[in-house]
């Protein structure tokens, strides 16, 4: 009985290897997801915002019908069909890795959409033919999670305060994001940052004011390609003049002096914290 089972298992394993070798031509997709795709297969690329662009990256290496490795088999990656209002740019010939660009229509409604993509062996030089597959992607403005600290900042007059901004790009696009504070009379400095797909990064955004007072403003983090992809925070900047508040601002602010003074900044911040803890 055990011998018969072992022979059956050996047969099934050999059959699987033969079947894989018989249809071994494949495409190795490297971005925005990693996957091995065969002809007429389906690949889920994740999600993307309306109006955003994303890249499909793939290796030119594959195997022929006999299972032999062909290091430069695919010469181009292109789109055969796209949803209405979308556009695509094929990868340049003989690029490694192949990198094609797809742009989602700005008015695309939320939902899952299919595209037909193709890896091409130009002139069938390597006897691979073409490999056609379906790529699906979910269109949604929900591709961005963020956080900002502190929401209520304290500074001395003319003293910058750093805001820590965390951007988690959960979509497939590498399009830039804009950070902008609106409502501070002395500060109008939007900053463009790159938050690549499926990554979380922290960015420093300094703000300041030249006059004492309490300033309410909005901090917006938005995609540069889609007005629907944005997060807005209601913020407060309290600007004081005075030694204790100058210590607090220096401890939280932008260090522009030599690194040797960093311990002094820490001491200043500690003095400020103790003062507010005891007297506030």
Buried (B, 14 or more C-beta within 10 A) or exposed (E): EEEEEEEEEEEEEEEEEEEEEEEBBBBBBBBBBEBEBEBEBEBEBBBBBBBBBBBBBBBBBBBBEEBEEBEBBBBBBBBEEBBEEBEBBBBEEEBEBBBBBBBBBBEBEEEEBEBEBBBBBEEEEBEBBBBBBBBEBBBBBEBBEBBBEBEEBBBBBBBBBBBEBBBBBBBBBBBEBBBBBEBBEEBEEEBEBEBEBBEEBEBEBBBBBEEBEEBEBEBBBBBBBBEBBBBEBEBEBBBBEEEBBBBBBBBBBBEEEEEEEEEEBEEBBEBBEEBEEEEE
